[in-house]
């Protein structure tokens, strides 16, 4: 049984068969720091739990090792790949290392991102380039090196944010995520003839390390009240969405953005619960 009080424990670990059995997955930004699970860590653990051999890519060896040790403790197979995905040559070496270690690459999760709140005109050219490189270009670089080794039936998932369609004051992060979603559509159309699927998971208001660093308890509660279902999501919710899109269960889904946000936001104070069907 899983422990619902442990944030590092997948609350759905006991559900379902091995959807990724026999496949090799590469998760960028898959390492783990701190006590709240990141999306990359959660996805690596979930994919391994469903039978995948998982390459955990991170630029921090210690963080990558945390994820690998967790997977191995659970009886899975994992390997740490240390690379900086803003370096194109390093991306090529990372993909080659995965293929050398596991003999194949069938699934790619582009998860690396920096959730910077910098406004569109609050940064100079250097910071703009840095944020675009981390949040957009890195996914393109890893993907372009992965494409030559991905077989028919392979799948790619890019991790975006509801900020990609935000209509408030502009942030560089949101621009990069909008570009990432456009990259998904273009890549799906380009790679479809090779039998390679490409999709996006758009992340909503989850409680994770980034939110914990930037939110007071009052801000957190006001955000929660604005979520359609009235509850926060976690990295595990994102991981299971990625599992679906990376598995053969989504074999006819490509070029799609799956928004995981707890439902449309509430616009008015919630009314009383509906307890019967209107006559």
Phi and psi in degrees as a GROMACS rama.xvg file:
@    title "Ramachandran Plot"
@    xaxis  label "Phi"
@    yaxis  label "Psi"
@TYPE xy
-84.15  158.635  UNK-2
-101.516  105.573  UNK-3
-68.5768  -12.9645  UNK-4
-88.8493  -8.48626  UNK-5
-97.8631  111.432  UNK-6
-64.7405  -19.3019  UNK-7
-85.6185  -1.75248  UNK-8
-97.4071  129.148  UNK-9
-67.7974  116.708  UNK-10
-70.5148  -10.7999  UNK-11
-112.386  19.5735  UNK-12
-62.6761  -24.3815  UNK-13
-89.5546  0.873718  UNK-14
-96.8652  133.286  UNK-15
80.3623  167.29  UNK-16
-84.8419  -177.504  UNK-17
-80.3206  90.6746  UNK-18
-68.959  -21.3022  UNK-19
-113.722  17.6857  UNK-20
-59.8291  131.749  UNK-21
84.7609  2.13524  UNK-22
-110.373  155.27  UNK-23
-112.402  130.096  UNK-24
-121.439  142.742  UNK-25
-114.546  123.517  UNK-26
-116.791  114  UNK-27
-82.2372  146.407  UNK-28
63.1588  35.5914  UNK-29
-89.2887  1.62855  UNK-30
-76.3536  173.206  UNK-31
-135.928  127.366  UNK-32
-122.711  143.981  UNK-33
78.7441  -168.079  UNK-34
-98.531  -23.2073  UNK-35
-90.2619  128.034  UNK-36
-69.0208  136.651  UNK-37
-83.6856  166.226  UNK-38
-62.4038  -40.4794  UNK-39
-64.3969  -45.2688  UNK-40
-60.1604  -50.0571  UNK-41
-60.6185  -41.659  UNK-42
-66.2396  -42.2639  UNK-43
-59.7907  -43.689  UNK-44
-65.7478  -43.0911  UNK-45
-65.88  -44.92  UNK-46
-62.0256  -42.8713  UNK-47
-64.232  -38.738  UNK-48
-64.07  -22.1592  UNK-49
-100.281  19.3463  UNK-50
97.892  -0.50194  UNK-51
-76.5959  147.444  UNK-52
-82.7664  124.93  UNK-53
-116.621  125.038  UNK-54
-94.3556  117.36  UNK-55
-97.0501  106.471  UNK-56
-95.9497  129.323  UNK-57
-157.237  153.197  UNK-58
-84.581  -11.4504  UNK-59
-102.818  108.123  UNK-60
-57.9187  -38.9578  UNK-61
-65.2096  -42.0807  UNK-62
-64.5568  -42.9856  UNK-63
-61.5797  -38.6584  UNK-64
-66.4683  -34.838  UNK-65
-57.5667  -45.8053  UNK-66
-67.2866  -43.4977  UNK-67
-62.361  -44.6916  UNK-68
-64.3487  -37.6115  UNK-69
-62.3065  -45.488  UNK-70
-63.8648  -45.1679  UNK-71
-64.944  -37.1427  UNK-72
-60.9207  -34.4177  UNK-73
-83.8081  2.95552  UNK-74
92.1907  9.01497  UNK-75
-93.1824  179.659  UNK-76
-118.837  127.49  UNK-77
-148.334  161.117  UNK-78
-146.062  134.673  UNK-79
-85.5228  129.024  UNK-80
-116.935  117.5  UNK-81
-98.5762  116.188  UNK-82
-160.468  153.252  UNK-83
-101.765  110.944  UNK-84
-75.5107  -1.42471  UNK-85
-83.1829  -6.32475  UNK-86
-102.834  112.701  UNK-87
-60.262  -42.9958  UNK-88
-63.5822  -37.7235  UNK-89
-64.8908  -35.0017  UNK-90
-63.2971  -42.6371  UNK-91
-62.9855  -42.0832  UNK-92
-65.8666  -36.7531  UNK-93
-64.3926  -46.3269  UNK-94
-62.1441  -43.2293  UNK-95
-61.8815  -37.2451  UNK-96
-65.0646  -39.9954  UNK-97
-63.29  -46.0918  UNK-98
-64.7665  -39.4664  UNK-99
-65.1572  -39.2385  UNK-100
-74.3536  -44.3614  UNK-101
-109.664  -10.4254  UNK-102
84.2271  -1.14375  UNK-103
-169.251  167.636  UNK-104
-143.922  120.871  UNK-105
-117.363  -19.1792  UNK-106
-146.214  138.143  UNK-107
-130.982  129.239  UNK-108
-116.032  110.313  UNK-109
-89.6078  100.832  UNK-110
-115.367  -16.092  UNK-111
-59.955  131.616  UNK-112
-162.706  159.485  UNK-113
-128.221  112.942  UNK-114
-80.9341  65.2465  UNK-115
-81.7954  135.863  UNK-116
-91.8  14.9227  UNK-117
-58.8141  130.897  UNK-118
-70.5018  160.636  UNK-119
-54.1774  -37.514  UNK-120
-115.285  20.5621  UNK-121
-98.4515  1.42892  UNK-122
-122.441  157.412  UNK-123
-93.8075  178.888  UNK-124
-57.7185  -36.8133  UNK-125
-66.0384  -45.7304  UNK-126
-68.5367  -37.8241  UNK-127
-56.5748  -48.7817  UNK-128
-63.1799  -38.8055  UNK-129
-64.0055  -45.7878  UNK-130
-67.6751  -38.4106  UNK-131
-67.0146  -37.3179  UNK-132
-65.3321  -44.209  UNK-133
-70.5452  -41.984  UNK-134
-94.0033  -15.5422  UNK-135
-132.966  -57.768  UNK-136
-61.6682  -35.5494  UNK-137
-59.2027  -40.8904  UNK-138
-65.3081  -41.0676  UNK-139
-63.0119  -41.8341  UNK-140
-65.3189  -47.7129  UNK-141
-63.02  -42.4122  UNK-142
-63.2602  -42.8671  UNK-143
-65.4202  -29.4532  UNK-144
-81.2588  -26.6285  UNK-145
-78.1289  -33.5034  UNK-146
-52.092  -44.9237  UNK-147
-63.5117  -19.0623  UNK-148
-108.294  -6.81889  UNK-149
-77.5986  129.981  UNK-150
-85.3528  167.707  UNK-151
-56.111  137.476  UNK-152
94.8357  -6.10563  UNK-153
-72.5659  163.303  UNK-154
-141.857  146.819  UNK-155
-125.3  137.579  UNK-156
-126.218  127.854  UNK-157
-103.168  142.322  UNK-158
-102.041  114.904  UNK-159
-111.274  -162.465  UNK-160
-146.889  152.656  UNK-161
-60.0342  -18.366  UNK-162
-62.1109  -19.3776  UNK-163
-61.7257  -25.8677  UNK-164
-116.081  15.834  UNK-165
-64.5441  144.036  UNK-166
-111.924  20.3483  UNK-167
-95.4747  -163.508  UNK-168
-56.0993  136.931  UNK-169
-70.4702  142.39  UNK-170
-126.038  148.163  UNK-171
-58.9494  -40.1648  UNK-172
-55.3323  -45.7703  UNK-173
-64.8463  -38.9053  UNK-174
-61.8412  -43.4129  UNK-175
-63.6429  -41.2129  UNK-176
-68.8364  -35.7081  UNK-177
-62.5409  -40.1239  UNK-178
-63.9761  -36.7251  UNK-179
-64.2417  -39.9338  UNK-180
-67.1031  -36.1292  UNK-181
-67.2892  -37.5901  UNK-182
-59.4213  -40.5579  UNK-183
-58.6171  -49.1857  UNK-184
-62.9012  -45.6219  UNK-185
-64.381  -40.4275  UNK-186
-68.0846  -37.9974  UNK-187
-61.8918  -42.9912  UNK-188
-68.1685  -35.8776  UNK-189
-73.1819  -39.2968  UNK-190
-97.8271  -4.3192  UNK-191
-57.9516  -37.2758  UNK-192
-65.0285  -20.8591  UNK-193
-91.6939  2.37786  UNK-194
76.1301  20.4204  UNK-195
-102.964  126.307  UNK-196
-95.7286  145.531  UNK-197
-135.9  126.18  UNK-198
-138.755  170.085  UNK-199
-123.296  140.619  UNK-200
-104.499  119.351  UNK-201
-96.4322  119.086  UNK-202
-89.6064  131.321  UNK-203
-95.8635  -148.358  UNK-204
-81.7108  75.9762  UNK-205
-89.6235  156.506  UNK-206
-96.5608  110.172  UNK-207
-146.818  -165.888  UNK-208
-62.5045  -41.0829  UNK-209
-64.4541  -46.6709  UNK-210
-62.8826  -40.821  UNK-211
-62.6882  -33.1363  UNK-212
-75.0781  -22.9735  UNK-213
-118.137  3.11798  UNK-214
-128.316  136.526  UNK-215
-79.7485  167.661  UNK-216
-62.6206  -35.6156  UNK-217
-65.5081  -44.0689  UNK-218
-62.8917  -39.9556  UNK-219
-62.061  -43.866  UNK-220
-67.243  -41.4085  UNK-221
-64.1621  -37.587  UNK-222
-64.8841  -44.0758  UNK-223
-59.471  -42.0038  UNK-224
-65.3309  -22.7001  UNK-225
-85.558  -8.96062  UNK-226
-78.3673  138.776  UNK-227
-52.813  -45.6627  UNK-228
-84.0511  -6.79893  UNK-229
75.3886  14.1855  UNK-230
-134.228  151.187  UNK-231
-79.5297  150.524  UNK-232
-92.2729  176.547  UNK-233
-133.981  174.653  UNK-234
-61.1846  -27.8382  UNK-235
-66.3727  -34.3378  UNK-236
-63.2535  -40.3339  UNK-237
-67.8921  -40.7655  UNK-238
-61.2522  -39.8721  UNK-239
-74.1387  -29.8098  UNK-240
-65.0913  -42.25  UNK-241
-64.8871  -39.1042  UNK-242
-55.6107  -47.3376  UNK-243
-58.6142  -49.6148  UNK-244
-69.2315  -28.3636  UNK-245
-84.5879  -14.5658  UNK-246
-93.6756  170.206  UNK-247
-68.9407  -11.568  UNK-248
-61.6978  -24.9029  UNK-249
-107.109  33.1559  UNK-250
-61.6831  -19.6963  UNK-251
-116.013  26.9184  UNK-252
-119.594  117.569  UNK-253
-152.729  146.779  UNK-254
74.8665  21.136  UNK-255
-109.181  148.393  UNK-256
-110.763  115.739  UNK-257
-96.9558  111.882  UNK-258
-88.855  122.962  UNK-259
-114.335  94.3573  UNK-260
-139.799  6.68789  UNK-261
78.2379  22.0644  UNK-262
93.9971  165.652  UNK-263
-56.5539  142.884  UNK-264
-64.5333  148.207  UNK-265
-73.8696  134.143  UNK-266
-101.986  -20.3292  UNK-267
-132.963  162.692  UNK-268
-57.0999  139.729  UNK-269
-63.6254  139.132  UNK-270
-88.6127  -175.922  UNK-271
-66.4019  152.188  UNK-272
-63.1293  145.661  UNK-273
-82.0791  121.31  UNK-274
-111.278  -10.1849  UNK-275
-150.713  160.137  UNK-276
-78.4204  133.313  UNK-277
-66.2928  137.601  UNK-278
